Structure formats: C-alpha cells, structure tokens
Amino acid sequence: MLIQLNNVTKNFVVNEVFSNVKMEINDKDRVAIVGRNGAGKSTLLKIISGEIDFDNGERTVSKDTTIGYLSQEFIVREDLSIYEEMITCFNEIIELEKELEKISYELTPENIVSNPGLLDKYDRLQNQVLTHKDYHYKSKIESVLYGLDFDKEVFDKKISTFSGGEKTRLSMAKLLLSEPDLLILDEPTNHLDMENVAWLENYLSSYNGAIVIVSHDRYFIDKVVNVVYNLEFGKLKKYVGNYSNFLCQYEEDYEKNLKEYVSQQKDIKRLEEFVQKNIARASTSKMAKSRQKVLDKMEIIDNPRKDDKAANIEFRIKEQSGRDVLIINDLQVGYEEQVGQKYNFSVYKGDRLAIVGKNGIGKSTLIKTIAKKQKKLGGNIQYGSKVSLGYYDQKQAEFESSKTILNELWDEYPLMKEAEVRTVLGRFLFRGDDVLKIVRDLSGGEKARLQLAKLMLEKNNLLILDEPTNHLDITSKQVLEEALENYEGTILFVSHDRYFINKIANKVFDITEEGYNIYLGNYDYYLEKREQEKIAKRLKEEKIAETVVKEVNDYVLSKEEKRRIRKLERTRDELIVQIDELESKIKIVNEELMKEEVYTDAVKTQEWNGKLKELTSELEEKNNSWLEIEEELESIQ
C-alpha cells in the first residue's frame, strides 16, 4: 500500500465537495478517477498528492513513498535549457560520475603507490555507476523527449522560449524521468497529438510505479488503467477493470440497485398497510407489532440516482441528400501557401469520415475549405444533390458575444416563440435564469453546448465538425456520441478524441507528410491496418537491405529450400491480389448498403450484411495467412 484515504471529507465554504471517501493505491496500480466536471476530481488528486488539506478523515502514506504530481502548472525552470532541466532528475548518478572522473585523474603511479586503497575506491565507484538504475539516463532523456515531440535540435534551447503547451509537455517529461513511486496526472493528454498520446500510453503501461489519472480522454484511460473510481454525488466508488468495464459495471449496478429499491418499497408499503389496519385490533395486534419491528430494523435502501445532468441532443434532417454527397478533385487547400497535397476522394451518403493526422498537417484547413469557410487554392469541390451543410468550428466555442444566451439563439430563429427557444436551451442544460447569462462570460463547455444547440436547429444532412468534443465533459461526450450514432445524415469530422472516433467513424482518412489514405472501419481497424502496413514496409526495407547479402549466400541454400521459398512467395503474391480484391468487394457492399432501396428493405439489408460478414471474415483469414507467410519467409531467408 502506497497511499490510503479513510473517510476523507472536503468542503469549500458551505458546499461539501465529497464525504467519507475511501481509497487505496497500491504499487503498480493504474487508477483513473472519473466523474462530471465540478465533481471534485482535481480536488481529490490534490488531496492524494498532499497539495491541499481536507476537513475530516485520514490520509496515510507509506514510508519513503515518493509522489510526482502533474497539475496544470509548470514544474520546470524557465532559465535553463531543456537538457539542463532534464538532467536535474539524475543528480545521484551524475555526482557518482563526477567523483569517478575525479578519481580517474588521480590514478597516477605515484598516487597508487602512496594510496593503495585508491584503486579499490575507483573499482567500487565504477561498479556503482555501471549497476545504477539510471546508468542509461542520457538515452532515457532522449527517449522521453522524442516521445513528447522534442527533437534533439531543441535540447539546448531555453525553456522560456517555448509556448505554454510545450512547457506543459516539458513538465510531464521531467516528471516521467523522475520516476516517483506514485505518478499523479491531471489531464496528461492535453497539448499532445495522437502519436504522442499513443507513445504515452505505451510508456505508462510499462511504468514501474503506480499511476493515478484524471482525464477526459476515454480511449487513453481505457488503454492504461486497471481500476476506475467514480466520483458521483460526493461519493466515491471503486470498479475493477478499464473504462469500458466500468461503464458496463456501472449500468449493471444501477439496474440492480433500482430493482432492490423498488422491491423494498413494495415490501415497506405492504408492511405499513398491515400495521395500520391491524395495530388496533386485539386479535391481530401482536402480528402488527411484529411487522412494525421488521420495519424498524429494516436497512432502508436509498433511491439510486444517476448523475444524468447531461444535454439532450438530437440531430434531425429536413430532407435526405443524394447518394453522392461530396466529389473532390485535385483540391488544394491553404492560406497564402498550399498546405498538404492535392486531394481526390468522394464522400457518400451515410459516411462517417474521421480525418486524422499530426497537429499542423492541415486537417482543419481541409474541412474548413469543404465547409466553404475558407477559399480553396485550386481544384474542385462538387456538392451532391440536396446536400445541406452544417459546420461546427472548435474556434466558435471561443466566440465573444455581449448577447444573452437566450437572445443569441432567438436572434437566429426569430419566428420561434420564447418558450420554444427556452425548451431547446433547456435540452442543452441552460435552464431558468441561466439563459440570461452573457455569452462571453460562459465557460468553454457552455459555449460548445450553445454552438451545438444552433447546429441542431439547422437540421442539415451533412455535418462537418472540427473537434466537437473539445470543452465537453465525459457525460456530454457520451450524449453527443449517441446523437450522432442516431443521426441519419453524413458526417465529416476532425477529432483527437480516439474513443469518439471509434464510436462514430466508419471510415478513417489518414493524412501524413507522404500523402493520405482512406481506411474502411473505425479507429481500432485503422490502427490494425496501419500496423500491418508498417510491418510490410519494414519487411520490404529489410529485404532490399539484405539483397546483396542474399546474393552472396544464395549458393548455400539447397534446391529444396529454394523451391520452398518460391512456393511461399507465389502464395504470398496471390494472397496480396486476393486481399486487394476482397477490400474492393467490401467497398462495393458498403456502398450498396448506403443505397435507399437497400437500407429501407429489411430483406435486402440482411442479405448485403450477410455478404459483408462473409467478406470481412475471409479478409481476416487472408491477412492472417499473409502475415504467417511473411514471418516464415523472414525466418528462412
């Protein structure tokens, strides 16, 4: 056990944040604390770390336990260079190296004769250095900095020259390098792109100590944690497993508790009615008193509640679009200069196309151009029949307006009655006097909900969304996901929220510095395919590099082995052709499923879904066979 909280209560002025919190963090634990914005998650982190005090209860910390806490504040010295700041985490081994170097200069023949113990001291120090846990600290520093997107060229730059987001990443790098027994991270994925987050996931998975995380990145905590604490209504409850397991267990607990509550209420009502009817009768008074004793001793079950204060979002469409929604030919995007390459692709009715790629690669510029918010530099965008376009810009959530929330929406829809406008705003958690708040004074989450309310009223059949889950808490994200899953139109979106992408996308548009690729499927499928491509690329590069050596050593191989290799290579090449054909067939089937005459016909839909299942299963088999052959060839050659 590293840290234990027992019946901890925290109040702010007259408001209770949480009470009687019990929590235990053991070595190697990977813990996530989840709950709505304002539930007290960050406050709880600060109590765990010892940053703030609490009002009642106990906090017990094991002897010699080191704690590292990453808040939203910087923990780096801005007057130092990146490398100078990072090596401060390794003072112990650096001092040993300095002492070893000093003694090495003293190892003259004269000093050895006059001080026989000098050689022993040198050997002892050298052994300490070589066996020290931080012996490879230089490569460790480089690895962490590279993982957090800092190249070697900037290692000597002063930290003061970097942006706030970069300083936050440097603070995380320093914390990771210090390797405390307990690592406490508050929103660690902020300011990280998807590749950096993936690196952090892998790093934390092999971290030697315990980890406690608060994060809105559900995919991240799903991959990293094995324990989830849910903070709700001021109470903390533990769930074993990752985030997905927590969601299932949470729903099961709620349904179970609700049944128990309803059942007990029925029993209470029945017993109370019996007591009231029979307590005054001499013949039944004894029985009534007996039942009253049962009531008195009964442990009353509380009415289970969900923290369901969430927006009620529903996206409808005025009319259906045609099959072809967007046809893009040789599209060039950018401002004064072109960003990325020429784009050629189509978007079809029912597509949920997620656009992913590194920060600065041009994702937002692309969709902004498609949404007619940015002039194209070249090429053509053809909008399909009856396409009506709605655009959500992450920057719009930062807009400044002196209007009230009510007037901000009402002015755009003046024909609506005030009660109707208030009803819409109520669905987005703006209730009562909240609608009289000034827009510029709203939080990022509130502004985002207001923008989504506007978007909902437009009833477009094509939604183009730029980071729609930014500023939203987990509950609001879940509601938005459900609304988009039920949406009958087409969606084109940019997002860093991998959990959101996984739930919504049926295609992933991956932009890289080399070009772009479209993958059929959700985010998990995209990762799988990309990994296969990396393997194939690596094998190809290795094959090219080994060509010369292979030519020299070919004569060593027997004729039988050569025949075997040729057979495997032929099979592999055939499989590649078959895989390409299957992927083309799957694409055709998906396109058929999007046709109105198919998706409105249950029999046809079932028939095409059956074909899709068969093709997908066959594709998986072929991919597995291809990988097996590649591995076998690699072992032979």
PyMOL commands that set and color helices and strands:
alter all, ss='L'
color gray80, all
select helices_A, chain A and resi 41-49+82-106+109-114+117-131+137-147+152-154+159-161+164-178+194-205+218-224+243-278+285-297+363-370+394-398+405-410+418-427+432-436+439-441+444-458+474-485+498-504+523-545+547-556+559-593+596-599+602-636
alter helices_A, ss='H'
color red, helices_A
select strands_A, chain A and resi 3-12+15-25+30-34+56-61+67-70+182-186+210-214+227-232+235-240+324-334+338-348+352-357+378-383+389-392+462-466+490-494+507-511+516-520
alter strands_A, ss='S'
color yellow, strands_A
deselect
rebuild
show_as cartoon
